[in-house]
Amino acid sequence: MKKFKFLLITLTLITFQSCGIYSFTGADTGAAETFQVNFFENAADIVEPGIDRDFTQRLQDLIQNQTNLSLVNDGGDLIYEGEIVDFYEAPMTATSDNRAAENRLTIAVRVRFFNTLDPTKDFERRFNFYYDYSANASLRGPVLETALDEIFTRITQDIFNASLTNW
């Protein structure tokens, strides 16, 4: 039994050793050790107070939680910057008497990503997502919090995937 355990452990170590550094998130940070996320200003026509700060923090938190990179204020190996460019509501479905049954909040963010160690990976791209909610609900309080949570979760993960994975 001891020989079997030893063989299993040895094979596992050899497998992970031959693959190099393995990341369960699929992140490829290369030789980067630091990252910075500059403040994402809200440049949308409708300004919802605080979402710029919340979005910036969510992106910082996601990268810190899914990589071993250190957050710095300037001089980062990987740099994220941009702005919130759209924040709008629109009716999605109608009732039989032509009133909205459901509304959609859409948020779009323009991101510029710079990899100072490998400029071939730099990009500028727009990311957006939406949240549908009942037309009877007001986009305030818990409805807004839930919408922002879902939208920011999706957008920050899309930014992470575009910048740090090879999927």
C-alpha positions as a Markdown table, in Angstrom:
| # | Residue | x | y | z |
|---|---|---|---|---|
| 1 | Met | 0.0 | 0.0 | 0.0 |
| 2 | Lys | 2.9 | 2.4 | 0.8 |
| 3 | Lys | 4.4 | 1.8 | -2.6 |
| 4 | Phe | 1.0 | 2.7 | -4.3 |
| 5 | Lys | 0.8 | 5.9 | -2.3 |
| 6 | Phe | 4.4 | 6.8 | -3.1 |
| 7 | Leu | 3.8 | 6.1 | -6.8 |
| 8 | Leu | 0.6 | 8.2 | -6.8 |
| 9 | Ile | 2.3 | 11.1 | -5.1 |
| 10 | Thr | 5.3 | 10.9 | -7.5 |
| 11 | Leu | 3.1 | 10.8 | -10.6 |
| 12 | Thr | 1.1 | 13.8 | -9.4 |
| 13 | Leu | 4.2 | 15.8 | -8.7 |
| 14 | Ile | 5.7 | 15.0 | -12.1 |
| 15 | Thr | 2.5 | 15.9 | -13.8 |
| 16 | Phe | 2.2 | 19.3 | -12.2 |
| 17 | Gln | 6.0 | 19.9 | -12.5 |
| 18 | Ser | 5.8 | 19.2 | -16.3 |
| 19 | Cys | 3.0 | 21.7 | -16.7 |
| 20 | Gly | 4.9 | 24.5 | -15.1 |
| 21 | Ile | 2.9 | 26.8 | -12.8 |
| 22 | Tyr | -0.7 | 25.7 | -12.8 |
| 23 | Ser | -3.6 | 28.1 | -12.0 |
| 24 | Phe | -7.1 | 26.9 | -11.3 |
| 25 | Thr | -8.5 | 30.1 | -12.7 |
| 26 | Gly | -6.6 | 29.7 | -16.0 |
| 27 | Ala | -4.8 | 33.0 | -15.4 |
| 28 | Asp | -1.6 | 33.6 | -17.3 |
| 29 | Thr | 0.3 | 36.4 | -15.6 |
| 30 | Gly | 3.6 | 35.6 | -17.3 |
| 31 | Ala | 6.4 | 37.3 | -15.5 |
| 32 | Ala | 4.2 | 40.0 | -14.1 |
| 33 | Glu | 4.3 | 40.6 | -10.4 |
| 34 | Thr | 2.2 | 43.7 | -10.0 |
| 35 | Phe | -1.0 | 45.2 | -11.4 |
| 36 | Gln | -2.8 | 48.6 | -11.1 |
| 37 | Val | -6.4 | 49.5 | -11.7 |
| 38 | Asn | -6.8 | 53.2 | -12.4 |
| 39 | Phe | -10.0 | 54.8 | -11.3 |
| 40 | Phe | -12.9 | 54.1 | -13.8 |
| 41 | Glu | -14.7 | 57.4 | -14.1 |
| 42 | Asn | -18.4 | 57.4 | -14.9 |
| 43 | Ala | -18.6 | 59.1 | -18.3 |
| 44 | Ala | -22.2 | 57.8 | -19.0 |
| 45 | Asp | -25.0 | 60.2 | -19.8 |
| 46 | Ile | -26.8 | 59.1 | -16.6 |
| 47 | Val | -24.5 | 59.3 | -13.6 |
| 48 | Glu | -25.4 | 56.9 | -10.8 |
| 49 | Pro | -23.3 | 58.1 | -7.8 |
| 50 | Gly | -20.7 | 55.7 | -6.5 |
| 51 | Ile | -20.7 | 53.1 | -9.3 |
| 52 | Asp | -17.3 | 54.3 | -10.6 |
| 53 | Arg | -15.7 | 53.6 | -7.2 |
| 54 | Asp | -17.6 | 50.3 | -6.8 |
| 55 | Phe | -16.6 | 49.1 | -10.2 |
| 56 | Thr | -12.9 | 50.0 | -9.7 |
| 57 | Gln | -12.8 | 48.1 | -6.4 |
| 58 | Arg | -14.6 | 45.1 | -7.8 |
| 59 | Leu | -12.0 | 44.8 | -10.6 |
| 60 | Gln | -9.2 | 45.1 | -8.1 |
| 61 | Asp | -10.7 | 42.5 | -5.8 |
| 62 | Leu | -11.3 | 40.0 | -8.6 |
| 63 | Ile | -7.7 | 40.2 | -9.9 |
| 64 | Gln | -6.3 | 40.0 | -6.3 |
| 65 | Asn | -8.5 | 37.0 | -5.5 |
| 66 | Gln | -7.7 | 35.0 | -8.7 |
| 67 | Thr | -4.0 | 35.7 | -9.1 |
| 68 | Asn | -0.9 | 36.1 | -7.0 |
| 69 | Leu | -0.3 | 39.6 | -8.4 |
| 70 | Ser | 0.3 | 42.5 | -6.0 |
| 71 | Leu | -1.9 | 45.7 | -6.3 |
| 72 | Val | 0.1 | 48.9 | -6.7 |
| 73 | Asn | -0.9 | 52.5 | -7.3 |
| 74 | Asp | 1.5 | 53.2 | -10.1 |
| 75 | Gly | 4.2 | 51.4 | -12.1 |
| 76 | Gly | 2.3 | 48.2 | -12.4 |
| 77 | Asp | 3.4 | 45.4 | -14.8 |
| 78 | Leu | -0.3 | 45.1 | -15.9 |
| 79 | Ile | -2.4 | 48.3 | -16.1 |
| 80 | Tyr | -6.2 | 48.6 | -16.4 |
| 81 | Glu | -7.8 | 51.9 | -17.1 |
| 82 | Gly | -11.0 | 53.1 | -18.7 |
| 83 | Glu | -14.4 | 54.6 | -18.1 |
| 84 | Ile | -18.0 | 53.6 | -17.6 |
| 85 | Val | -19.5 | 54.7 | -21.0 |
| 86 | Asp | -23.2 | 53.6 | -20.7 |
| 87 | Phe | -25.7 | 53.3 | -18.0 |
| 88 | Tyr | -29.2 | 53.1 | -19.3 |
| 89 | Glu | -32.6 | 51.6 | -18.7 |
| 90 | Ala | -34.9 | 50.4 | -21.5 |
| 91 | Pro | -38.3 | 48.5 | -21.5 |
| 92 | Met | -37.9 | 44.9 | -22.6 |
| 93 | Thr | -41.3 | 43.2 | -22.8 |
| 94 | Ala | -44.7 | 44.7 | -23.0 |
| 95 | Thr | -48.1 | 43.7 | -21.5 |
| 96 | Ser | -51.2 | 43.3 | -23.6 |
| 97 | Asp | -52.1 | 46.9 | -22.9 |
| 98 | Asn | -48.7 | 48.1 | -24.2 |
| 99 | Arg | -47.1 | 48.9 | -20.9 |
| 100 | Ala | -43.6 | 47.6 | -20.0 |
| 101 | Ala | -43.7 | 44.3 | -18.1 |
| 102 | Glu | -39.9 | 44.2 | -17.7 |
| 103 | Asn | -37.1 | 46.7 | -17.9 |
| 104 | Arg | -33.4 | 46.2 | -18.5 |
| 105 | Leu | -30.5 | 48.1 | -17.0 |
| 106 | Thr | -27.4 | 48.0 | -19.3 |
| 107 | Ile | -23.9 | 49.1 | -18.3 |
| 108 | Ala | -20.9 | 49.3 | -20.6 |
| 109 | Val | -17.3 | 49.9 | -19.7 |
| 110 | Arg | -14.5 | 50.8 | -22.1 |
| 111 | Val | -11.2 | 49.2 | -20.9 |
| 112 | Arg | -7.6 | 49.9 | -21.9 |
| 113 | Phe | -5.3 | 47.1 | -20.8 |
| 114 | Phe | -1.5 | 47.5 | -21.0 |
| 115 | Asn | 1.0 | 44.7 | -20.3 |
| 116 | Thr | 4.2 | 46.5 | -19.9 |
| 117 | Leu | 6.2 | 43.2 | -20.1 |
| 118 | Asp | 4.5 | 42.0 | -23.3 |
| 119 | Pro | 2.9 | 44.9 | -25.3 |
| 120 | Thr | 1.5 | 42.4 | -27.9 |
| 121 | Lys | -1.2 | 41.6 | -25.3 |
| 122 | Asp | -2.4 | 45.2 | -25.0 |
| 123 | Phe | -6.0 | 46.0 | -26.0 |
| 124 | Glu | -8.8 | 48.5 | -25.9 |
| 125 | Arg | -12.2 | 47.0 | -25.7 |
| 126 | Arg | -15.8 | 47.6 | -24.7 |
| 127 | Phe | -17.5 | 45.3 | -22.2 |
| 128 | Asn | -21.2 | 45.3 | -21.3 |
| 129 | Phe | -23.8 | 43.4 | -19.6 |
| 130 | Tyr | -27.4 | 43.8 | -18.4 |
| 131 | Tyr | -29.9 | 43.0 | -15.7 |
| 132 | Asp | -33.7 | 42.5 | -16.3 |
| 133 | Tyr | -36.1 | 43.5 | -13.6 |
| 134 | Ser | -39.9 | 43.9 | -13.2 |
| 135 | Ala | -41.3 | 47.2 | -14.5 |
| 136 | Asn | -43.3 | 47.4 | -11.2 |
| 137 | Ala | -40.0 | 47.6 | -9.3 |
| 138 | Ser | -38.0 | 50.8 | -9.0 |
| 139 | Leu | -34.3 | 50.8 | -9.8 |
| 140 | Arg | -33.3 | 51.8 | -6.3 |
| 141 | Gly | -32.2 | 50.1 | -3.1 |
| 142 | Pro | -32.1 | 46.3 | -3.3 |
| 143 | Val | -33.1 | 46.1 | -6.9 |
| 144 | Leu | -30.2 | 48.5 | -7.9 |
| 145 | Glu | -27.7 | 46.7 | -5.6 |
| 146 | Thr | -28.7 | 43.3 | -7.1 |
| 147 | Ala | -28.4 | 44.7 | -10.7 |
| 148 | Leu | -25.0 | 46.2 | -10.1 |
| 149 | Asp | -23.7 | 43.1 | -8.4 |
| 150 | Glu | -24.7 | 40.9 | -11.3 |
| 151 | Ile | -23.5 | 43.3 | -14.0 |
| 152 | Phe | -20.2 | 44.0 | -12.3 |
| 153 | Thr | -19.6 | 40.3 | -11.6 |
| 154 | Arg | -20.0 | 39.5 | -15.3 |
| 155 | Ile | -18.1 | 42.5 | -16.7 |
| 156 | Thr | -15.1 | 42.2 | -14.4 |
| 157 | Gln | -14.9 | 38.4 | -15.1 |
| 158 | Asp | -15.0 | 39.2 | -18.9 |
| 159 | Ile | -12.2 | 41.7 | -18.4 |
| 160 | Phe | -10.2 | 39.2 | -16.4 |
| 161 | Asn | -10.6 | 36.5 | -19.1 |
| 162 | Ala | -9.7 | 38.9 | -21.9 |
| 163 | Ser | -6.6 | 40.1 | -20.2 |
| 164 | Leu | -5.2 | 37.1 | -18.3 |
| 165 | Thr | -6.5 | 33.9 | -19.8 |
| 166 | Asn | -5.8 | 32.1 | -23.1 |
| 167 | Trp | -9.2 | 30.6 | -23.5 |
